């Protein structure tokens, strides 16, 4: 028919972010993180095949995440810069005029101080980080880490917080009084210990 036009319409999926590991780090940044999710780079998600995909940017709290590196369609790495408190993590793919983004709220937390103890009433343990981005130097935010009883000792090493106490479970699994926490979930340390932990010390 006269005036008939044919268009080739291509629709690509938007990226998705599920986790950032580690999810905590110091105020000064310089933390290498792995962003896990979907549709970062593949023939299906980008429309062409390549050994490695570029044109990906990552922001943490509105600041560029440095040295972005493509790993796979489900993983991207970058180096988080300085910041304060909890920040959103956003990832944007730039394919010519087509851009698409994903965001994870409270995806990364810059911390100077960690605090722990037990919540009044329930007696469940808690781990808090601070300062918060909107609370000044004294603001603290209780994490979402689920600990069955009081946390009595903490130690930071690398990009993890090690905690000990009277708790037998954390993140809905048996841990026997000791955990390593990266801001996402609690990780068991071997088989744990038989009794309550009152102190943790780095040993060389």
Secondary structure, DSSP 4 states (H G I P E B T S, - for coil): -TT---------PPPEEEEEES-EEETT--EEEEEEEE-SSSHHHHSS--SS---EEEEETTEEPEEEEEEETTEEEEEE----EEEEEEEEEEETTEEEEEEEEEEEEEESEEEEEE-TTT--EEEEEE--TTSGGG-EEE-S--BSS-EEEEEEETTEEEEEES-SEETTEE-TTEEEE-SS-EEE-TT--SS---------
